[in-house]
Structures are given as C-alpha cells and as structure tokens.
C-alpha cells in the first residue's frame, strides 16, 4: 500500500522523512501515538504547516479557549469537515462540555448549557464559513450586546476564517480523519462525521 493512500496526493513517508517533516511527524507521535493524516497532507510543503501552526496558535492565544472551540466547531460544521469536527468536537467533549451537548451542537440543536452569547458566536462563525459577504453590522452589534468586546469579536472572525483554510486543504487533498476518532462514543462520532469518513483500519 502507498504511504500516501489516505490522501489524493503523494506525501512524505514517515520512514523517509527528514528535516521539518520529520519534526512534525515526531511531534504527532508524541501527541497521538502515530502520524496524523493532516500532517502528512502538508508534508510536501512543511513550511506552510509550520506557518499554520503559528497562525492558529496566535489566534487561540487571543481567545477564550472554550469560545475558540465553539467557533471552530460551527465553522467546521458549515464546511462539512469531518476531520475538524471530530478533532474539535472531541476537545469540547473532553474539556468544556459533555458528549450529549456536543452531539446536539453538531446536529444544529440548541442544548442546555449553551447560552445566547454562545449561539451568537457560533452563528457568526458559521456565516463566515458559508459566505462572509453575508455578515452584517447587526451580526457584530449582536455580539456586542452579549458583552463581547471588539477584540473578542475579531477573535471569532479569525478562528472561523482560519478554519476555512485548514478544513479546505484537508478535504481538497482527500485527507481522511484519523482512525483514532473511531474510538469516540458512537453517537458523538456519527454526529461529528459530516463529510469524509474516518480512515479505515
């Protein structure tokens, strides 16, 4: 089997990696126990992946992390990105919400524990991912009415916009969500799988 079988394009095989790709692969092994398909997708241009990590880290550093994850989930849902839905849905379920709440959010429901400000954040992120030209002054003013400062609103905009780049690269290269996501609770896993399927064993 080709090392790049989980993407449409050839990628750098782990046993041939050197330099920056090797560093990225080793970081994945330390975090996930294996090389992630998302990392392989960027391996022919590892500098871009390095720049993405820096950009995304800067966006997250300027935001409340729970809000970042909600905005990211909403954008990924609109983009039909299984990979990003699974990754960020798992973080939400592990660190901020329960699995049932995340499953409901993935299904575009309005679960308890998600207040009006959270819903407004997710609505803006989803609108940005779908058609940023549809964003209006009223959308921004609505977040201000919920107590968000303009710097916090910009954070939501940045998180959703950055997600568009990453999700579209993964789906355009055919990178399948990693097999580790198959271990999620079945109901949550199925709700978060909104586009490409999880990689086979």
GROMACS elastic network, one bead per residue, 0.5 to 0.9 nm:
[ bonds ]
;  ai    aj funct       b0    kb
    1     4     6  0.84130   500
    1     5     6  0.69402   500
    2     5     6  0.52546   500
    2     6     6  0.87825   500
    2    10     6  0.84756   500
    2    13     6  0.87464   500
    3     6     6  0.78282   500
    3    10     6  0.78832   500
    3    11     6  0.72085   500
    3    12     6  0.77568   500
    3    13     6  0.55300   500
    3    14     6  0.81154   500
    4     7     6  0.56253   500
    4     8     6  0.75003   500
    4     9     6  0.67751   500
    4    10     6  0.51803   500
    4    11     6  0.52501   500
    4    12     6  0.76245   500
    4    13     6  0.72517   500
    4    37     6  0.88668   500
    4    40     6  0.77723   500
    4    41     6  0.85075   500
    5     8     6  0.72016   500
    5     9     6  0.83096   500
    5    10     6  0.80100   500
    5    11     6  0.89234   500
    6     9     6  0.87403   500
    6    37     6  0.68083   500
    6    40     6  0.88907   500
    6    41     6  0.87929   500
    6   174     6  0.69070   500
    6   175     6  0.56557   500
    6   176     6  0.59914   500
    6   199     6  0.72105   500
    7    10     6  0.72117   500
    7    11     6  0.78953   500
    7    37     6  0.77381   500
    7    40     6  0.83042   500
    7    41     6  0.67540   500
    7   170     6  0.86100   500
    7   172     6  0.89638   500
    7   173     6  0.55981   500
    7   176     6  0.70820   500
    8    41     6  0.89842   500
    8   172     6  0.82669   500
    8   173     6  0.53946   500
    8   174     6  0.52703   500
    8   175     6  0.74998   500
    9    41     6  0.77511   500
    9   173     6  0.63736   500
    9   174     6  0.79789   500
   10    13     6  0.87998   500
   10    40     6  0.89905   500
   10    41     6  0.83848   500
   10    44     6  0.82308   500
   11    40     6  0.58090   500
   11    41     6  0.64011   500
   11    42     6  0.76855   500
   11    43     6  0.58344   500
   11    44     6  0.61902   500
   12    15     6  0.84138   500
   12    16     6  0.66403   500
   12    17     6  0.60362   500
   12    21     6  0.75941   500
   12    40     6  0.67836   500
   12    41     6  0.88264   500
   12    43     6  0.57524   500
   12    44     6  0.65884   500
   13    16     6  0.53212   500
   13    17     6  0.61911   500
   13    40     6  0.80971   500
   13    43     6  0.89125   500
   14    17     6  0.52069   500
   14    18     6  0.87035   500
   14    21     6  0.84361   500
   14    22     6  0.72308   500
   14    25     6  0.70183   500
   14    35     6  0.77598   500
   14    40     6  0.86691   500
   15    18     6  0.87699   500
   15    22     6  0.88924   500
   16    22     6  0.83793   500
   17    20     6  0.82402   500
   17    21     6  0.57948   500
   17    23     6  0.86097   500
   17    25     6  0.81122   500
   17    43     6  0.87705   500
   18    21     6  0.59756   500
   18    23     6  0.76050   500
   19    22     6  0.54406   500
   19    23     6  0.64563   500
   19    24     6  0.89350   500
   20    24     6  0.62332   500
   20    25     6  0.85996   500
   20    43     6  0.85041   500
   20    46     6  0.62179   500
   20    47     6  0.76406   500
   20    50     6  0.84799   500
   21    24     6  0.50503   500
   21    25     6  0.60899   500
   21    26     6  0.85463   500
   21    39     6  0.83381   500
   21    40     6  0.82726   500
   21    42     6  0.85658   500
   21    43     6  0.56412   500
   21    44     6  0.80750   500
   21    45     6  0.85785   500
   21    46     6  0.58923   500
   21    47     6  0.89227   500
   22    25     6  0.50429   500
   22    26     6  0.60719   500
   22    27     6  0.85479   500
   23    26     6  0.51668   500
   23    27     6  0.61904   500
   23    28     6  0.87071   500
   24    27     6  0.51304   500
   24    28     6  0.63452   500
   24    29     6  0.88077   500
   24    35     6  0.84288   500
   24    39     6  0.70046   500
   24    40     6  0.89193   500
   24    43     6  0.85192   500
   24    46     6  0.81660   500
   24    49     6  0.87915   500
   24    50     6  0.84822   500
   25    28     6  0.51005   500
   25    29     6  0.63386   500
   25    30     6  0.87673   500
   25    34     6  0.79072   500
   25    35     6  0.54235   500
   25    36     6  0.77936   500
   25    39     6  0.71430   500
   25    40     6  0.80020   500
   26    29     6  0.50452   500
   26    30     6  0.63010   500
   26    31     6  0.86807   500
   26    34     6  0.84122   500
   26    35     6  0.75804   500
   27    30     6  0.51441   500
   27    31     6  0.62602   500
   27    32     6  0.84631   500
   27    35     6  0.83636   500
   28    31     6  0.50071   500
   28    32     6  0.54933   500
   28    33     6  0.67318   500
   28    34     6  0.60370   500
   28    35     6  0.52077   500
   28    36     6  0.63760   500
   28    39     6  0.79711   500
   29    32     6  0.53538   500
   29    35     6  0.57183   500
   29    36     6  0.83091   500
   30    33     6  0.58247   500
   30    34     6  0.77948   500
   31    34     6  0.80032   500
   32    35     6  0.73220   500
   32    36     6  0.75527   500
   32   180     6  0.84390   500
   33    36     6  0.89892   500
   35    38     6  0.85500   500
   35    39     6  0.70017   500
   35    40     6  0.73384   500
   36    39     6  0.53637   500
   36    40     6  0.65506   500
   36    41     6  0.88400   500
   36   177     6  0.84004   500
   36   178     6  0.63176   500
   37    40     6  0.50229   500
   37    41     6  0.61825   500
   37   170     6  0.86634   500
   37   175     6  0.58057   500
   37   176     6  0.65976   500
   37   177     6  0.69378   500
   37   178     6  0.61984   500
   38    41     6  0.51468   500
   38    42     6  0.69679   500
   38    83     6  0.84619   500
   38   169     6  0.89625   500
   38   170     6  0.63834   500
   38   175     6  0.61946   500
   38   176     6  0.79461   500
   38   177     6  0.78500   500
   38   178     6  0.83011   500
   39    42     6  0.55368   500
   39    43     6  0.63871   500
   39    46     6  0.85806   500
   39    49     6  0.76032   500
   40    44     6  0.81449   500
   40   175     6  0.83062   500
   41    44     6  0.76599   500
   41    45     6  0.88496   500
   41   169     6  0.81128   500
   41   170     6  0.68624   500
   41   173     6  0.66473   500
   41   174     6  0.83774   500
   41   175     6  0.64025   500
   42    45     6  0.55024   500
   42    46     6  0.56791   500
   42    47     6  0.85460   500
   42    48     6  0.72177   500
   42    49     6  0.59109   500
   42   169     6  0.86729   500
   42   170     6  0.88087   500
   43    46     6  0.50026   500
   43    47     6  0.87174   500
   43    49     6  0.78592   500
   44    47     6  0.88932   500
   45    48     6  0.57244   500
   45    49     6  0.70961   500
   46    49     6  0.50377   500
   46    50     6  0.61709   500
   46    51     6  0.85769   500
   47    51     6  0.61067   500
   47    52     6  0.85194   500
   48    51     6  0.50083   500
   48    52     6  0.60966   500
   48    53     6  0.86558   500
   49    53     6  0.62277   500
   49    54     6  0.86663   500
   50    53     6  0.51957   500
   50    54     6  0.64020   500
   50    55     6  0.87127   500
   51    54     6  0.50968   500
   51    55     6  0.61019   500
   51    56     6  0.85240   500
   52    55     6  0.50149   500
   52    56     6  0.59124   500
   52    57     6  0.82313   500
   52   162     6  0.86651   500
   52   166     6  0.81151   500
   53    56     6  0.52057   500
   53    57     6  0.58621   500
   53    58     6  0.84731   500
   54    57     6  0.50673   500
   54    58     6  0.61576   500
   54    59     6  0.86991   500
   55    58     6  0.51533   500
   55    59     6  0.63102   500
   55    60     6  0.87342   500
   55   162     6  0.82019   500
   56    59     6  0.50401   500
   56    60     6  0.61744   500
   56    61     6  0.84892   500
   56   158     6  0.89728   500
   56   159     6  0.77979   500
   56   162     6  0.71285   500
   56   163     6  0.88783   500
   57    60     6  0.51558   500
   57    61     6  0.60040   500
   57    62     6  0.87612   500
   58    61     6  0.50508   500
   58    62     6  0.65089   500
   59    62     6  0.54986   500
   59    63     6  0.67787   500
   59    68     6  0.84943   500
   59   155     6  0.66017   500
   59   156     6  0.89612   500
   59   158     6  0.65630   500
   59   159     6  0.63967   500
   59   162     6  0.85042   500
   60    63     6  0.52551   500
   60    64     6  0.75094   500
   60    65     6  0.65761   500
   60    68     6  0.65584   500
   60   155     6  0.80933   500
   60   159     6  0.76917   500
   61    64     6  0.79654   500
   61    65     6  0.81269   500
   62    65     6  0.88571   500
   62   151     6  0.84981   500
   62   152     6  0.79870   500
   62   155     6  0.67255   500
   63    66     6  0.84122   500
   63    67     6  0.70495   500
   63    68     6  0.62536   500
   63   151     6  0.89272   500
   63   152     6  0.67330   500
   63   155     6  0.60256   500
   63   156     6  0.80746   500
   64    67     6  0.53636   500
   64    68     6  0.62223   500
   64    69     6  0.88534   500
   64   152     6  0.84835   500
   64   155     6  0.89901   500
   65    69     6  0.62194   500
   65    70     6  0.86399   500
   66    69     6  0.52169   500
   66    70     6  0.63074   500
   66    71     6  0.87050   500
   66    92     6  0.74140   500
   66    95     6  0.84590   500
   66    96     6  0.64896   500
   67    70     6  0.50648   500
   67    71     6  0.60980   500
   67    72     6  0.84153   500
   67   118     6  0.73965   500
   67   121     6  0.76260   500
   67   122     6  0.87514   500
   67   156     6  0.77894   500
   68    71     6  0.52346   500
   68    72     6  0.60193   500
   68    73     6  0.85344   500
   68   155     6  0.78487   500
   68   156     6  0.69005   500
   68   159     6  0.65270   500
   68   160     6  0.87956   500
   69    73     6  0.59830   500
   69    74     6  0.85339   500
   69    88     6  0.62100   500
   69    89     6  0.79134   500
   69    91     6  0.76503   500
   69    92     6  0.65775   500
   69   159     6  0.87311   500
   70    73     6  0.51475   500
   70    74     6  0.62132   500
   70    75     6  0.86686   500
   70    88     6  0.83746   500
   70    89     6  0.86938   500
   70    92     6  0.77673   500
   70   118     6  0.74590   500
   70   119     6  0.89060   500
   70   121     6  0.75677   500
   70   122     6  0.62337   500
   70   125     6  0.87195   500
   71    74     6  0.51959   500
   71    75     6  0.62210   500
   71    76     6  0.85662   500
   71   118     6  0.86580   500
   71   121     6  0.62293   500
   71   122     6  0.51182   500
   71   123     6  0.83611   500
   71   124     6  0.80538   500
   71   125     6  0.53650   500
   71   126     6  0.77363   500
   71   156     6  0.61851   500
   71   157     6  0.85546   500
   71   159     6  0.65712   500
   71   160     6  0.61995   500
   72    75     6  0.51724   500
   72    76     6  0.60132   500
   72    77     6  0.84682   500
   72    84     6  0.79990   500
   72    85     6  0.81872   500
   72    88     6  0.71737   500
   72   122     6  0.82177   500
   72   125     6  0.73337   500
   72   126     6  0.88093   500
   72   156     6  0.85015   500
   72   159     6  0.61920   500
   72   160     6  0.58433   500
   72   162     6  0.88385   500
   72   163     6  0.64736   500
   73    76     6  0.50821   500
   73    77     6  0.60147   500
   73    78     6  0.86708   500
   73    84     6  0.73413   500
   73    85     6  0.57669   500
   73    86     6  0.88775   500
   73    88     6  0.61906   500
   73    89     6  0.66411   500
   73    92     6  0.89085   500
   73   105     6  0.84911   500
   73   106     6  0.77345   500
   73   122     6  0.79169   500
   73   125     6  0.86625   500
   73   126     6  0.87448   500
   73   160     6  0.88548   500
   74    77     6  0.51128   500
   74    78     6  0.63983   500
   74    79     6  0.87047   500
   74    85     6  0.85285   500
   74   105     6  0.82967   500
   74   106     6  0.79916   500
   74   108     6  0.89175   500
   74   121     6  0.86747   500
   74   122     6  0.52586   500
   74   123     6  0.73095   500
   74   124     6  0.86200   500
   74   125     6  0.59449   500
   74   126     6  0.52023   500
   74   127     6  0.89741   500
   74   129     6  0.84775   500
   74   160     6  0.80347   500
   75    78     6  0.52161   500
   75    79     6  0.62311   500
   75    80     6  0.86072   500
   75    81     6  0.87873   500
   75    85     6  0.89511   500
   75   122     6  0.76577   500
   75   123     6  0.88773   500
   75   124     6  0.87945   500
   75   125     6  0.53044   500
   75   127     6  0.78950   500
   75   128     6  0.74490   500
   75   129     6  0.53143   500
   75   130     6  0.80113   500
   75   159     6  0.84642   500
   75   160     6  0.54712   500
   75   161     6  0.82039   500
   75   163     6  0.66534   500
   75   164     6  0.73553   500
   76    80     6  0.59538   500
   76    81     6  0.52161   500
   76    82     6  0.76469   500
   76    83     6  0.85482   500
   76    84     6  0.59165   500
   76    85     6  0.57226   500
   76    88     6  0.89083   500
   76   126     6  0.79708   500
   76   129     6  0.78343   500
   76   160     6  0.82190   500
   76   163     6  0.68316   500
   76   164     6  0.76820   500
   76   167     6  0.70206   500
   77    80     6  0.50067   500
   77    81     6  0.63587   500
   77    82     6  0.79729   500
   77    84     6  0.84604   500
   77    85     6  0.65251   500
   77   106     6  0.69010   500
   77   107     6  0.89127   500
   77   108     6  0.87872   500
   77   126     6  0.75472   500
   77   129     6  0.89882   500
   77   192     6  0.81897   500
   77   194     6  0.71124   500
   78    81     6  0.78609   500
   78   125     6  0.88217   500
   78   126     6  0.56946   500
   78   127     6  0.81065   500
   78   129     6  0.62468   500
   78   130     6  0.62540   500
   79    82     6  0.88738   500
   79   126     6  0.84539   500
   79   129     6  0.65450   500
   79   130     6  0.72008   500
   79   163     6  0.88488   500
   79   164     6  0.73119   500
   79   167     6  0.72866   500
   79   168     6  0.78296   500
   79   194     6  0.89594   500
   79   195     6  0.85916   500
   80    83     6  0.89658   500
   80    84     6  0.88313   500
   80    85     6  0.80969   500
   80   167     6  0.86129   500
   80   193     6  0.83294   500
   80   194     6  0.52425   500
   80   195     6  0.50095   500
   80   196     6  0.82079   500
   81    84     6  0.55274   500
   81    85     6  0.60367   500
   81    86     6  0.84916   500
   81   167     6  0.59183   500
   81   168     6  0.78688   500
   81   170     6  0.83402   500
   81   171     6  0.70922   500
   81   192     6  0.87853   500
   81   193     6  0.78073   500
   81   194     6  0.63496   500
   81   195     6  0.55337   500
   81   196     6  0.71800   500
   82    86     6  0.58564   500
   82    87     6  0.83941   500
   82   167     6  0.87774   500
   82   171     6  0.88556   500
   82   176     6  0.82431   500
   82   177     6  0.67206   500
   82   192     6  0.62084   500
   82   194     6  0.50628   500
   82   196     6  0.57886   500
   82   197     6  0.70864   500
   82   198     6  0.78643   500
   83    86     6  0.53680   500
   83    87     6  0.61941   500
   83    88     6  0.86204   500
   83   167     6  0.75813   500
   83   170     6  0.78375   500
   83   171     6  0.84267   500
   83   175     6  0.82568   500
   83   176     6  0.68359   500
   83   178     6  0.77233   500
   83   192     6  0.85874   500
   83   193     6  0.76983   500
   83   194     6  0.88518   500
   83   195     6  0.82689   500
   83   196     6  0.76883   500
   83   197     6  0.86135   500
   83   198     6  0.79396   500
   84    87     6  0.50880   500
   84    88     6  0.59012   500
   84    89     6  0.78978   500
   84   163     6  0.82752   500
   84   166     6  0.85498   500
   84   167     6  0.65553   500
   84   177     6  0.81885   500
   84   192     6  0.87851   500
   85    88     6  0.54428   500
   85    89     6  0.54355   500
   85    90     6  0.81060   500
   85   106     6  0.79564   500
   85   192     6  0.53502   500
   85   193     6  0.70114   500
   85   194     6  0.76795   500
   86    89     6  0.51109   500
   86    90     6  0.59215   500
   86    91     6  0.86087   500
   86   177     6  0.76823   500
   86   181     6  0.68160   500
   86   184     6  0.89114   500
   86   188     6  0.87198   500
   86   189     6  0.69781   500
   86   191     6  0.89400   500
   86   192     6  0.53707   500
   86   193     6  0.67269   500
   87    90     6  0.53818   500
   87    91     6  0.65477   500
   87    92     6  0.89480   500
   87   177     6  0.85094   500
   87   181     6  0.78890   500
   87   192     6  0.89889   500
   88    92     6  0.61699   500
   88    93     6  0.85328   500
   89    92     6  0.50872   500
   89    93     6  0.61273   500
   89    94     6  0.85148   500
   89    99     6  0.85356   500
   89   102     6  0.63473   500
   89   103     6  0.81732   500
   89   106     6  0.80370   500
   89   188     6  0.83174   500
   89   189     6  0.88663   500
   89   192     6  0.69465   500
   90    93     6  0.50847   500
   90    94     6  0.59786   500
   90    95     6  0.84205   500
   90    99     6  0.82502   500
   90   102     6  0.84007   500
   90   181     6  0.85483   500
   90   184     6  0.79050   500
   90   188     6  0.86284   500
   90   189     6  0.88279   500
   91    94     6  0.50871   500
   91    95     6  0.58023   500
   91    96     6  0.75407   500
   91    97     6  0.88551   500
   92    95     6  0.54055   500
   92    96     6  0.50161   500
   92    97     6  0.55801   500
   92    98     6  0.76189   500
   92    99     6  0.81679   500
   92   102     6  0.68915   500
   93    96     6  0.60745   500
   93   100     6  0.83143   500
   93   101     6  0.79216   500
   93   102     6  0.61921   500
   93   103     6  0.88974   500
   94    97     6  0.70027   500
   94    98     6  0.72352   500
   94    99     6  0.79502   500
   95    98     6  0.83761   500
   97   100     6  0.83281   500
   97   101     6  0.63766   500
   97   102     6  0.67459   500
   97   113     6  0.80864   500
   98   101     6  0.54391   500
   98   102     6  0.64581   500
   98   103     6  0.87275   500
   99   102     6  0.51608   500
   99   103     6  0.60445   500
   99   104     6  0.85767   500
   99   185     6  0.80839   500
   99   187     6  0.87102   500
   99   188     6  0.64276   500
  100   103     6  0.50209   500
  100   104     6  0.61702   500
  100   105     6  0.86462   500
  100   111     6  0.85127   500
  100   187     6  0.84470   500
  100   188     6  0.73069   500
  101   104     6  0.50887   500
  101   105     6  0.62327   500
  101   106     6  0.86389   500
  101   109     6  0.89807   500
  101   110     6  0.86360   500
  101   111     6  0.58310   500
  101   112     6  0.73874   500
  101   113     6  0.77250   500
  101   114     6  0.83858   500
  102   106     6  0.61120   500
  102   107     6  0.85784   500
  102   111     6  0.85487   500
  102   188     6  0.73072   500
  102   191     6  0.87882   500
  102   192     6  0.87011   500
  103   106     6  0.50862   500
  103   107     6  0.63198   500
  103   108     6  0.87921   500
  103   109     6  0.86724   500
  103   187     6  0.71830   500
  103   188     6  0.50978   500
  103   189     6  0.82584   500
  103   190     6  0.86582   500
  103   191     6  0.57787   500
  103   192     6  0.71776   500
  104   107     6  0.50187   500
  104   108     6  0.63211   500
  104   109     6  0.50774   500
  104   110     6  0.68765   500
  104   111     6  0.61451   500
  104   188     6  0.87656   500
  104   191     6  0.81082   500
  105   109     6  0.54055   500
  105   110     6  0.67089   500
  105   111     6  0.70374   500
  105   114     6  0.89655   500
  105   191     6  0.89536   500
  106   109     6  0.74908   500
  106   188     6  0.84469   500
  106   191     6  0.58526   500
  106   192     6  0.59253   500
  106   194     6  0.86467   500
  107   191     6  0.63758   500
  107   192     6  0.82172   500
  110   113     6  0.89121   500
  110   114     6  0.70730   500
  110   115     6  0.88684   500
  110   119     6  0.81924   500
  111   114     6  0.61149   500
  111   115     6  0.88620   500
  112   115     6  0.76080   500
  114   117     6  0.80213   500
  114   118     6  0.57863   500
  114   119     6  0.67515   500
  115   118     6  0.52940   500
  115   119     6  0.63126   500
  115   120     6  0.87243   500
  116   119     6  0.50395   500
  116   120     6  0.61287   500
  116   121     6  0.86261   500
  116   146     6  0.76455   500
  117   120     6  0.50597   500
  117   121     6  0.62150   500
  117   122     6  0.86723   500
  117   142     6  0.87570   500
  117   143     6  0.68872   500
  117   145     6  0.87986   500
  117   146     6  0.54799   500
  117   147     6  0.80898   500
  117   148     6  0.84633   500
  118   121     6  0.51044   500
  118   122     6  0.62456   500
  118   123     6  0.85494   500
  119   122     6  0.51121   500
  119   123     6  0.59913   500
  119   124     6  0.86003   500
  120   124     6  0.61876   500
  120   125     6  0.85917   500
  120   139     6  0.80726   500
  120   142     6  0.72896   500
  120   143     6  0.63919   500
  120   146     6  0.83105   500
  121   124     6  0.53264   500
  121   125     6  0.62650   500
  121   126     6  0.86494   500
  121   143     6  0.71018   500
  121   153     6  0.81973   500
  121   156     6  0.68624   500
  122   125     6  0.50478   500
  122   126     6  0.60227   500
  122   127     6  0.84770   500
  122   156     6  0.85830   500
  123   126     6  0.51457   500
  123   127     6  0.60972   500
  123   128     6  0.86224   500
  123   139     6  0.86978   500
  124   127     6  0.50614   500
  124   128     6  0.61637   500
  124   129     6  0.86603   500
  124   135     6  0.74876   500
  124   139     6  0.67893   500
  124   140     6  0.82201   500
  124   143     6  0.88029   500
  124   156     6  0.77272   500
  124   157     6  0.77375   500
  124   160     6  0.84911   500
  125   128     6  0.51680   500
  125   129     6  0.62986   500
  125   130     6  0.86832   500
  125   156     6  0.65106   500
  125   157     6  0.65881   500
  125   159     6  0.78091   500
  125   160     6  0.51220   500
  125   161     6  0.80853   500
  126   129     6  0.51501   500
  126   130     6  0.61731   500
  126   131     6  0.85429   500
  126   160     6  0.75038   500
  127   130     6  0.50929   500
  127   131     6  0.58138   500
  127   132     6  0.62393   500
  127   133     6  0.87876   500
  127   134     6  0.69457   500
  127   135     6  0.66818   500
  128   131     6  0.53767   500
  128   133     6  0.77705   500
  128   134     6  0.76746   500
  128   135     6  0.68669   500
  128   157     6  0.72839   500
  128   160     6  0.64949   500
  128   161     6  0.68940   500
  128   164     6  0.88832   500
  129   132     6  0.66086   500
  129   160     6  0.63168   500
  129   161     6  0.67439   500
  129   163     6  0.80230   500
  129   164     6  0.62379   500
  130   134     6  0.85393   500
  131   134     6  0.55999   500
  131   135     6  0.76449   500
  132   135     6  0.55318   500
  132   161     6  0.89094   500
  133   136     6  0.79834   500
  135   138     6  0.81330   500
  135   139     6  0.63605   500
  135   140     6  0.81036   500
  136   139     6  0.53145   500
  136   140     6  0.68943   500
  136   141     6  0.87974   500
  137   140     6  0.52156   500
  137   141     6  0.60466   500
  137   142     6  0.84524   500
  138   142     6  0.58677   500
  138   143     6  0.86727   500
  139   142     6  0.51533   500
  139   143     6  0.66951   500
  139   144     6  0.89371   500
  140   143     6  0.53304   500
  140   144     6  0.64442   500
  140   145     6  0.87674   500
  140   150     6  0.84307   500
  140   153     6  0.72768   500
  141   145     6  0.61430   500
  141   146     6  0.87054   500
  142   145     6  0.50237   500
  142   146     6  0.65316   500
  142   147     6  0.89986   500
  143   146     6  0.50217   500
  143   147     6  0.66384   500
  143   148     6  0.56547   500
  143   149     6  0.81787   500
  143   150     6  0.87586   500
  143   153     6  0.70585   500
  144   147     6  0.51010   500
  144   149     6  0.62367   500
  144   150     6  0.73461   500
  144   153     6  0.80043   500
  145   148     6  0.72854   500
  148   151     6  0.79823   500
  148   152     6  0.57927   500
  148   153     6  0.63682   500
  149   152     6  0.51971   500
  149   153     6  0.63566   500
  149   154     6  0.87088   500
  150   154     6  0.60998   500
  150   155     6  0.85419   500
  151   154     6  0.50816   500
  151   155     6  0.63319   500
  151   156     6  0.89805   500
  152   156     6  0.66061   500
  152   157     6  0.88448   500
  153   156     6  0.51810   500
  153   157     6  0.64258   500
  153   158     6  0.86981   500
  154   158     6  0.60523   500
  154   159     6  0.85122   500
  155   158     6  0.50373   500
  155   159     6  0.60514   500
  155   160     6  0.85828   500
  156   159     6  0.51410   500
  156   160     6  0.61882   500
  156   161     6  0.84800   500
  157   160     6  0.53484   500
  157   161     6  0.60256   500
  157   162     6  0.84660   500
  158   161     6  0.51128   500
  158   162     6  0.58957   500
  158   163     6  0.84154   500
  159   162     6  0.52669   500
  159   163     6  0.61846   500
  159   164     6  0.88681   500
  160   163     6  0.51135   500
  160   164     6  0.65438   500
  161   164     6  0.52347   500
  161   165     6  0.69786   500
  162   165     6  0.53865   500
  162   166     6  0.65726   500
  162   167     6  0.86942   500
  163   166     6  0.51841   500
  163   167     6  0.57731   500
  163   168     6  0.81352   500
  164   167     6  0.54764   500
  164   168     6  0.59362   500
  164   169     6  0.84671   500
  165   168     6  0.54824   500
  165   169     6  0.62419   500
  165   170     6  0.88214   500
  166   169     6  0.52490   500
  166   170     6  0.63515   500
  166   171     6  0.87637   500
  167   170     6  0.52503   500
  167   171     6  0.62229   500
  167   172     6  0.84632   500
  168   171     6  0.51536   500
  168   172     6  0.57565   500
  168   173     6  0.83324   500
  169   172     6  0.51729   500
  169   173     6  0.60644   500
  169   174     6  0.84513   500
  169   175     6  0.84655   500
  170   173     6  0.53703   500
  170   174     6  0.61538   500
  170   175     6  0.51113   500
  170   176     6  0.77565   500
  171   175     6  0.59652   500
  171   176     6  0.77416   500
  171   195     6  0.87068   500
  171   196     6  0.75821   500
  172   175     6  0.77307   500
  174   196     6  0.81536   500
  175   178     6  0.86472   500
  175   196     6  0.85123   500
  175   199     6  0.86739   500
  176   179     6  0.85374   500
  176   196     6  0.63823   500
  176   197     6  0.65301   500
  176   198     6  0.57845   500
  176   199     6  0.52875   500
  176   200     6  0.89372   500
  177   180     6  0.83352   500
  177   181     6  0.71836   500
  177   193     6  0.89738   500
  177   196     6  0.75466   500
  177   197     6  0.68923   500
  177   199     6  0.57509   500
  178   181     6  0.60502   500
  178   182     6  0.80790   500
  178   198     6  0.61500   500
  178   199     6  0.56173   500
  178   200     6  0.85416   500
  179   182     6  0.56062   500
  179   183     6  0.79992   500
  179   198     6  0.60004   500
  179   199     6  0.51586   500
  179   200     6  0.64182   500
  179   201     6  0.63945   500
  180   183     6  0.58843   500
  180   184     6  0.80231   500
  180   198     6  0.86831   500
  180   199     6  0.88403   500
  181   184     6  0.56165   500
  181   189     6  0.72264   500
  181   198     6  0.71112   500
  181   199     6  0.89012   500
  182   185     6  0.81916   500
  182   186     6  0.79445   500
  182   189     6  0.69715   500
  182   198     6  0.69067   500
  182   199     6  0.85905   500
  183   186     6  0.78730   500
  183   189     6  0.81702   500
  184   187     6  0.83166   500
  184   188     6  0.67792   500
  184   189     6  0.55296   500
  185   188     6  0.53908   500
  185   189     6  0.58867   500
  185   190     6  0.85041   500
  186   189     6  0.50173   500
  186   190     6  0.59866   500
  186   191     6  0.84980   500
  187   190     6  0.53426   500
  187   191     6  0.62385   500
  187   192     6  0.87000   500
  188   191     6  0.51756   500
  188   192     6  0.61848   500
  188   193     6  0.86600   500
  189   192     6  0.52457   500
  189   193     6  0.62021   500
  190   193     6  0.51929   500
  190   194     6  0.79036   500
  191   194     6  0.69427   500
  192   195     6  0.87739   500
  193   196     6  0.71107   500
  193   197     6  0.65400   500
  193   198     6  0.75982   500
  194   197     6  0.80921   500
  196   199     6  0.87906   500
  197   200     6  0.84555   500
